Amino acid sequence: MARSNNQLLAQLDRGPTNNPAIWGGGSTFQNVVPGQPLFTVDPNCHCFDPTKTLVLNPKAFVDAPAGTFGTAAAFYDNYRWQRQPAESASLGRIFRFKESMSLNIRAEFYNVFNRTFLSSPTSTNPSAMTTMNTFGLLTGGYGYVNTVNGIGTSPRTGQIVARFEF
């Protein structure tokens, strides 16, 4: 078996590491602080301005002590983002001309009630610094909701389809 002087190849040849922090993407779960609310506002109230409000509470989580695993669960029932119902509607009609010919016309509409859907807030680092632009609008931080080119920019749309079969 040939040996390589390339240390990178030698490390890769050793197989997976025995470090659980690397298995999970470089970190473990954080600890949840008892008694602290997870959100600063109710995400379903539609009563906050996402350009001025950070919606996640950075005091609700703390890093696990060095050399230990965090005790937070992978999923919490009360730690969910907005309920975002999406309504669609369609109408269609088939016109028969002869036994072997027909015209199918269909109109389809998406986001019929033109609801605003906000992107999920940034939740990677509770100690992330809050940043704002020159107009005083949020551009980053823990709990920041991106409203620029996010999923909140999809307005009501529709299409009409006609298909002639013969």
C-alpha positions, 0 to 999 in steps of 0.5 A: 500500500502506497503512503502519501506525504499529503496530510489532508489525504492522510486525515481523510483516509482515517474515516469519520472522526469521533467528535459529535460536534462535527457530526451535527455541523460543528455544534451541539444543541443549546440549553433553554433558559427556564421561564424565558419566552422563546419569542419577543412577540406572538408571530401569529398576531400580525401586530409587529413590523418585521423591518423593526422588530427582532422576533426571537428572544436571545435570552431564551438560549445559552451555549452549553458549557465547554466540553458538554452537550446541550440539553435542548430538544431538537424540536419544540412544539411552542417554537414554531413560526407563523401559521401561513395558510395558502389558498388556491382556486381554479375553474375549468370547462371542457367544450366538445366539438365532435366526438374526437375534438375538445377544447379544455380551458382552465384558469388557476389562481394562487395566493387568492387572498394576497396574503403576506408570507414572512420568511422564517427568522434567523435563528443560528446565533443568539449572540449575533449583533443587530444591524440596521441600515441608514434608514433604521430598518433591520438588516440582521441579528438573531430573530431577524425576518428577511423581507427583501426577496424572501417568500413574502414577496410572492403576490397573487398570481394566476394563469390561463391554460387552453388545450385543444385535443383532436 
